[in-house]
Amino acid sequence: MDYQHVVVTFTTDSKQLARTMAAEIAGPEFACCAQIEGPIRRVLHWHGNTLASEQWRMEIEATPECADTLIAHLTARHGGEVHDLMVTDNVRHLVGETVDSR
């Protein structure tokens, strides 16, 4: 199996920021595509309180070579507005492939 992609996932509390970020990274510099999901409901326990807010989740598919540059861009440009930043590697792109369901 050939796994040649990573998925960078994060949330933000701003729909407009998610759209802005998607437009910034959809160019040739990052060689990736972005999907925006939301709104989703984020519930967390923080300093003795339960908090809830609307969030938008972005999933960005990129090549491993672009991942570090992408993360540096997201954190430099948007810093504290990027929540729950995760990178999942070894993602297989299944477009046009048959999956054996055995």
FENBEL-V332727 format. One record per backbone hydrogen bond with DSSP energy under -1.0 kcal/mol. NH is the residue of the N-H (numbers start at 1). CO is the residue of the C=O. Records with the same first field share a line. If there is no record, write none. Layout:
# FENBEL-V332727
NH=CO + CO
This chain:
# FENBEL-V332727
5=91
6=62
7=88
8=60
9=86
10=58
11=83
12=56
18=14
19=15
20=16
21=17
22=18
23=19
24=20
25=21
31=27
33=61
35=59
37=57
40=55
42=53
44=51
46=49
49=46
51=44
53=42
55=40
56=12
57=37
58=10
59=35
60=8
61=33
62=6
66=63
70=66
71=67
72=68
73=69
74=70
75=71
76=72
77=73
78=74
79=75
81=78
82=79
83=11
86=9
88=7
91=5
97=94
